[in-house]
Amino acid sequence: MKTLDIRVLGDPILRTETTPVAEVTGELRQLIDDMFTTMYAAEGIGLAAPQVGRTERLAVVDVEGAKYTLINPVIVEREGSARAEEGCLSIPEVFGEVERAHRVTIRALDGDGKPFELTAADLLARCIQHEVDHLHGKLFVDYLSILKRRSALNQWEKQKSNYPGLIRKVVPGEHPKKRSAEHTTTAAGEV
């Protein structure tokens, strides 16, 4: 398993609709393993394929030990609403309060290509919604008010030069605060 480079805001792949996965292959399983490795190394709780430069409809999440591979996920039910601060591994050190459904039910395929249904609430529900958005080219900043979005994007503009080629290098075992070339403090809730 290896860590993959994370694409950051400005890379067009983050705004691209993903392609449904037709078959779970050995290559796809390796990508899933590498995505989990990358997510853990970046201290995130979720990661979608476009964030690592891929177009498959695939995401991985691990919220407090609830670990899932989501292939072709579809949210089939949403209940309630809750506001909470979100961050994103593709927009380091930028946060915003986002309103999302409190509880969601999704249908997806697991890492073996088997269908499953999951009902999630609280942080897991938020993480799943965040990652499903990534699969459709949507980012958490899109939910912010015009003024808050402008502020978040201005924060990002000040940091963007730390990511040549719009690439965030993830180094296993290296805490983001210790990086000298990148100033990327990743919050526990960053997805």
C-alpha positions in Angstrom: 0.0 0.0 0.0 1.2 3.5 -0.8 0.2 7.0 -0.2 -1.2 8.9 -3.1 -1.0 12.6 -3.9 -4.1 14.6 -2.9 -5.4 17.0 -5.5 -6.2 20.5 -4.1 -8.8 23.1 -4.9 -8.2 24.4 -8.4 -7.5 21.0 -10.0 -10.4 20.5 -12.5 -10.8 16.8 -11.4 -12.4 18.0 -8.2 -15.3 19.5 -10.2 -15.7 16.5 -12.5 -18.6 14.0 -12.3 -17.3 10.5 -11.6 -17.9 7.4 -13.6 -19.8 4.4 -12.0 -17.7 1.4 -11.3 -18.7 -1.5 -13.6 -16.5 -4.2 -11.9 -14.4 -4.6 -8.8 -11.0 -5.6 -10.1 -7.6 -6.2 -8.4 -6.6 -2.8 -9.6 -9.6 -1.2 -7.9 -8.9 -3.1 -4.7 -5.4 -1.8 -4.7 -6.7 1.8 -5.2 -9.1 1.3 -2.2 -6.2 0.1 -0.1 -4.0 3.1 -1.2 -6.9 5.5 -0.5 -7.3 4.2 3.0 -3.5 4.5 3.5 -3.5 8.1 2.1 -6.6 9.1 4.2 -5.0 7.8 7.4 -1.6 9.4 6.6 -3.4 12.8 6.0 -5.3 12.3 9.2 -8.7 12.5 7.5 -11.9 10.6 8.0 -13.0 10.3 4.3 -11.4 10.4 0.9 -13.0 10.3 -2.6 -11.4 9.1 -5.8 -11.3 12.5 -7.4 -9.2 13.7 -4.5 -6.4 11.3 -5.6 -6.8 12.1 -9.3 -9.2 9.3 -10.2 -12.6 9.3 -11.9 -14.1 6.2 -10.4 -17.3 6.6 -8.3 -15.5 5.5 -5.1 -14.9 6.8 -1.6 -13.6 5.5 1.6 -14.6 6.6 5.1 -13.5 5.7 8.7 -15.3 7.6 11.4 -14.5 6.4 14.9 -13.9 2.9 13.7 -16.9 2.7 11.4 -14.9 1.9 8.2 -16.6 1.6 4.8 -15.7 1.4 1.2 -18.4 3.1 -0.9 -18.6 2.1 -4.5 -21.3 3.8 -6.6 -23.0 5.2 -3.4 -26.4 6.7 -3.7 -28.2 8.5 -0.9 -31.7 7.2 -0.8 -33.0 9.0 2.2 -32.2 12.1 4.2 -33.6 13.0 7.6 -33.4 16.1 9.8 -30.6 18.7 9.5 -27.6 19.8 11.5 -25.0 22.5 11.1 -21.3 21.7 11.9 -17.9 22.9 10.8 -16.3 20.9 8.0 -12.9 20.9 6.4 -11.5 19.0 3.4 -8.2 17.2 2.7 -8.3 19.0 -0.7 -8.6 22.5 0.9 -6.2 22.3 3.8 -6.7 24.7 6.8 -10.0 26.1 5.4 -13.1 25.4 7.4 -16.8 26.4 7.1 -20.1 25.6 8.9 -22.2 23.5 6.6 -25.8 22.4 7.0 -26.4 18.7 6.1 -28.9 16.0 6.8 -28.6 14.6 10.3 -29.2 11.1 9.2 -28.8 9.4 5.7 -29.4 6.0 4.2 -27.2 5.0 1.4 -27.0 2.1 -1.0 -23.6 1.2 -2.3 -21.3 -1.7 -3.2 -18.6 -2.7 -0.7 -14.9 -3.4 -1.6 -15.9 -6.9 -2.8 -18.6 -5.5 -5.1 -21.4 -6.7 -2.8 -24.5 -4.4 -2.4 -25.3 -3.0 1.0 -27.5 -0.4 2.6 -26.3 1.7 5.5 -28.2 4.2 7.7 -25.8 6.7 9.4 -26.2 9.7 11.7 -24.1 12.5 13.1 -20.5 12.7 12.0 -20.6 9.5 9.9 -23.7 10.8 8.0 -21.9 14.2 7.4 -18.7 12.4 6.2 -20.7 10.2 3.8 -22.6 13.2 2.4 -19.3 15.1 2.0 -17.7 12.2 0.1 -20.7 11.6 -2.1 -20.6 15.3 -3.0 -17.0 14.9 -4.1 -18.2 12.1 -6.5 -20.4 14.7 -8.2 -17.9 17.5 -8.4 -19.3 19.4 -5.4 -17.2 20.8 -2.5 -18.2 21.9 1.0 -17.4 25.5 0.2 -20.3 25.4 -2.3 -22.7 25.3 0.7 -21.3 28.5 2.3 -23.0 31.9 2.0 -21.5 34.2 -0.6 -19.6 36.1 2.1 -18.3 33.0 3.9 -17.4 31.4 0.6 -15.5 34.5 -0.5 -13.6 34.5 2.9 -12.8 30.8 2.6 -11.6 31.1 -1.0 -9.4 34.1 0.1 -7.9 32.0 2.8 -7.2 29.3 0.2 -5.6 31.8 -2.2 -3.0 32.7 0.5 -2.1 29.0 0.9 -2.4 27.7 -2.7 1.3 28.4 -3.5 2.3 25.8 -0.9 0.9 23.2 -3.3 2.8 23.3 -6.6 0.9 21.7 -9.4 -2.2 21.7 -7.2 -0.8 18.6 -5.5 -0.7 17.9 -1.7 2.1 15.4 -0.9 1.2 13.1 1.9 4.1 11.7 3.9 3.2 8.6 6.1 4.0 9.1 9.7 4.6 12.8 9.4 2.2 15.0 11.3 1.0 17.9 9.1 2.0 20.5 11.8 5.7 19.3 11.4 5.9 20.0 7.7 8.0 23.0 6.7 7.1 23.2 3.1 3.4 22.9 3.7 1.3 24.5 6.4 -1.5 22.0 6.7 -2.9 21.4 10.1 -5.5 18.7 9.5 -8.5 18.6 11.8 -9.8 15.3 13.0 -13.1 16.2 11.2 -11.4 16.9 7.9 -12.8 14.8 5.2 
